[in-house]
Amino acid sequence: QEPETIPQVNLVPTVALLLGVPIPYSNIGEVMAELFTGDSDAVSAALQQLSVYHINAKQVDRFLQSYSLVAQDLPAEQLQHLQELFSSAVEEHTQLLTQVQGTTVPPELKPRLGSLIGRFQRYLREARAVCTQSWARFHPLRMVGGCILIASSCLLCYMASELAVSSQSLCRSCLLYPLFWGPVGAALLWLVHVFTQEGLDLLLVSSWAAAASQLGFFWHWWGQHLKRARLTGSQPPLASGGLRQRLRAWLGLAFPMGILVFRCGAMFSDSFVVAEARVAPFLLASLVMLLVGKLHWDGHLTVPEGPKQQLLGISSYRREIWYLLCLVAMLLVCVRLSSFFHQCREEIPQCRPSVFLSPLASLRNTRAKNLFYLLCVALLAGLVYAVQSWLRHYGNLNSSDPLVLFVRWGFPLVVLCIACYWAVASSADDSLGKLQELVQVAVVVFPRAVYGLASMGLLLLLCNPMTVFAKDTRESAGSIVTPYLGVPGSEVDFLHVIPQIYKRMQESQKSRLERGSCRATVAAYGLGSVYSAALVIALTLLGFLLMLLHSERLSFAFLLLFMEAFVLLHIHTCARGLAGDAELFSVPWYAVISWLLAASQFFYSTGHQPIFPAIHWNAAFVGFHLDHSTNLLPAVLVGANTFASHILFAVGCPLLLLWPFVCEVSTSQRKKPKKESREELQEVEEHMMEMRLRESPEEFSTALLRLGLKYLFVLGAQLLACVCAAMILRRHLMVWKVFAPKFLFESLGFVVSSICLLLGISLVMRVDCAVSTWFSQLRLR
């Protein structure tokens, strides 16, 4: 006969009592009382077992009472039954002990000993069954259905991102029409529940609606595929080169998709999940290095110099390769430096959390505190200077619109409020005497001022996102007067200036009369980067808000975040320029995957871990001194603190499409022929850039849709891996410690990233509408 397996939950109370320590408070196991009997006779052994079971049952009853006060997932009827069973057993136990004298048990009480032990055993087993039924309820059919639904959603995103290239009508028929299938499927399920008089499960209805929409997509796609096959006939793919192009495309997808598959496969290992703070940066660096290797393998980094070199097989590297290598080196430096801002998990005992996670108020050294404070404030000022310099370089700070004025003066004011808050918060624990009340007020006022200013900036951005300055080029661009070199303020000075002003007025009036009804020629400054400028302004405001919700020294991590995102955009642009990619309206997969790997990397590099003890709960009280009246606002603040990197990278995702157009001027200047006029070429380039997107609005919209679908595909693949890992390993020892928290954090990150991605794309579309309105008003002049 095979030995009976001992449940692990029963070992904990047994070992605890053998060691002479209390049973763990939340344990619901049944103690193995036969180990406590020793060599005693039957009556003494029964008394010892009864004492052990009484201690065990009392501990479980105390836990159930405390748990039922804070949670409502245990059935009230079963809890009442367990309470009655425990009370009756304890009452009989008390009566039995009063009738027992020492170790002598009257003969008539011996049957009651075994009966009372059985009642305690029954109570413990029923209590464990009730808890197991409530806490470990697994529905394998629903779990498999959820995995299939997520997998089909990922397949839908991938197919739709590829189908959007071939035909606009195909994209509409496969995306818009299936949306009506979802409500139809939900309505049919609702009618079934109505006629069968069963309860309506909202989760089941939503799942059916999603499944119906996906079935509609695949049905339309299959119909369109058969229709195209009949129209094109049976042409061999080798004759048209279709098979070669398709094979080359699949080979190009091999290395980024391989990195994605490796990341998704790592979700099934608890060791990889625990060490994901090192896995994500390694995968990002590997992907970038593989990109450089692929460019070299395809021959895009070298250029033959002449017939002799071609004959000998000798080629020299292009000048752009050094720029790309510098960018890769900067990326590796950022990846390495970001590892200093880590949080520790309990599974890594020798790990020490980063010193940058603690606030400045925890530092006792005044000199170190002041030094870190000055560095943090200088970092904020440097970020504002960099953003304003970038906007000024592309001509987006020339107008006098409210948004431009806010960028000029509102950004420094936001930095000033954050600096004042950090100064007050870092000295709040010091002995300030009568100023303590003023400090408590300032701790609340400055963050709320930042909230208000950032909200005002985002509102101005939504109302009028145009950062363009229009100027009539028919007017003379010279100065009104020539400077007088004599004594200033003298009569000769006035005689020198007044005739020039009069002459300038005559020229201006003559120019207007000559033009008559002719339309003036308008030069627009900042029009070539109008889309990117709006996103940069939005990301800067969000960065200020998220830095406010973190500790002061984590602002260095956010600086690395912005630098790494900037470097990734330039690597993407440089790689496309070297490869000579003609598809300007398509973002390659390696760029999307690297962008999401950077988001995962900085989730850990901002002091977070996918475990509940690592949540920064103090973010809920930034700007709020006392408790909140509702749970919504603190949930938003804590969520923004936790998923800060997801928010920034998701909102900035459209920059992957826009950045190559912004950098078109510098790229074309390196490639321009010597014979052409520099002024003429520069004028053409300045009028193009992002305005090249306006030449084909349908392709621009399709490109945004494809980019969003690719981003959702990679997010969905990571979520699918987490869901499958939690489903397959639901009986694993570390499921509630590693896999379940990772699944929850990944699910919330998917929701936050999806919403922020939609907001980022919506902002680009809002800018596009504003540009269309601006052109319409310009034609009416």
Order of alpha helices (4+ residues) and beta strands (2+ residues): alpha-alpha-alpha-alpha-alpha-alpha-alpha-alpha-alpha-alpha-alpha-alpha-beta-alpha-beta-alpha-alpha-alpha-alpha-alpha-beta-alpha-beta-alpha-alpha-alpha-alpha-alpha-alpha-alpha-alpha-alpha-alpha
